[in-house]
Amino acid sequence: MLVVVAIISLVVGLALPAINSGLDTLRLNSGVTAVVSLFNSGLSRAERSQEAVQISISQHDNALWINAPAAKYQRRIDMPEGVTITRVLPPELTPGDTGVRDFFLYPGGSVPRFGIELRNRRGQKRMVSVDPITGVPRIRDTTEEAADADQS
């Protein structure tokens, strides 16, 4: 019986890091999917309702939300556990940054260039940015880019 318990403990000990790594990647992918969904929701709401929509990003609260004041519509997402917002693009150029970045989407107008970088506990990074020409959110893995920059 002791041998069986030792073998089970060994298998669990070997499998647990792989399971945790997989869970971290799933959480990161879940956060990226939620951000893309929020960006698409804001873009389509601006066009459908023909009103300005505000997208706010808070690194401090690790959350994003859209707000359409005229329609009294608001939607907020919080990042999953272990996933953090590491950068908001473009970088803030004005002093006195409050930690909340606002971007406005206007019906029939051009989409501003903005995006966010998400990172999980294992250091994997994904950049979600909106293409200003097409208005379509794009996902890019920036983990390799950071590793290439460290090697240079």
N, C-alpha and C positions, 0 to 999 in steps of 0.2 A: 504494500500500500504506500509506503514511504517513497519507493522508486517512482510510482505513478504520479504522486504529488510533485516530486522533484522534476519529472519530465514536463508536466503541465506548467509548472512555474517557469521552467526554462523557455518553453514555447511562448508563453504570455510575455515574458521579458524580452524576447526577440521580436515579437510582433507589435508590441505597444508603440515603439517609436514610429514605425511605418503607419500605424493607424492614426496617431496624432498628426503626422505630417499630412496625411490624406485629409483629415478633418480641417486642418488649417487652410489647405488649398481649397476645399469646398466652401469654407467661410469667405475666403477672398473672392471666389467666383460668384458666390451669392451676393456679396456687396457690390461687385462690378455690375451684375445683372440688375440689381435694384437701382443703381445710379443711371444706367442706360435707360431703364424704364422711366425713371423720373424725368430725365432730359427729354425723352420722346413725348412724355405726357405734357410737359410744359410747351414744347414746340407745337404739338398738335392743338393744344388748348388755345394758344395764341392765334392760330390760323382759323380754327373752328368758331371761336367766340368773337373774333375780331377785336380783341382787347389785349392790352399789354400784360405780360406775365413776368413776375419777378422770380428769379431763381437765387436762393441764398445758400451759401456754403459756410459752415462754421467748423474750423479745425478744432477749436476749443471744446465744442459740444460733440464733435465727431458725428455731425448730422448735416443733412441737406433738406431743403424744403422749397416748394413752389407756392406762390401766392398770386391769385388773380383777384384783386380787391373788388372790382365791379361785380363779379359773379359770386363773391364771398366763398371762393374755393381755395382750400389750402390742403396740401399734402406734404407729410414729413416722413423721412426715413432716417433711422439711426443705423450706423454701421454695426455689423455683427460683432460679437465678442472676439477680440484678438485682431480685428481689422481697424486700422487707423488711417485717417486722411493725413498724408505727409506733406503734400504741396497743393496749392491752388494756382492755376495758371490763367492769365499771365500774372507774374509776381506783382504784388502791391507796390506802387511807385510813390505813394504819398505817405508822409510821416503820420504817426498817430493811428496806426492800424488797429481797428476795434476787434479784429479776429473774425468778423463776419464779412464775407464778400458777396456783393449783390451783382447780378447780371440781369439785364432786361431784354425780353423777347417781344418784338413789336410785330403785329400782323402785317404781312407784306413787306417787312423790312429785312435787311440783311441780319444774319445771325452773328452775334459777337463771337470772337475766338476765345474760348475758355475751356478749362478742363481741370480734372483733379487726379492726383496720384494716390492710390491706395496701397497699403503695405500690411502684410500679416506678420505674425510673430517670428516666422522663419526667414524673414527678409525678402520674400517674393513681392514684387511690385507690379502693379498694373496701372496704366494711364488711360483714363477715359476722357476723351476730348471731343468737342463738336467741330465738325468741318464747317467753316464759315461759308463755303460755296454751296454745298449740298444740304447742310443743316442736319446731317446724319451723325450720330455719336459713333466714335471709333474706339476700339480697345487695342492697346499696345502693351506688350510685356516689356517693362523697363528693367527687369532684373538683370538681364544679360548686358544691357547698355551700361548699367552701374558697374558690373564686374569688369567690362572692357575698359572703362575709364580708370578703375583702380589699378589695372595691370599696366596702363600707359605711364 
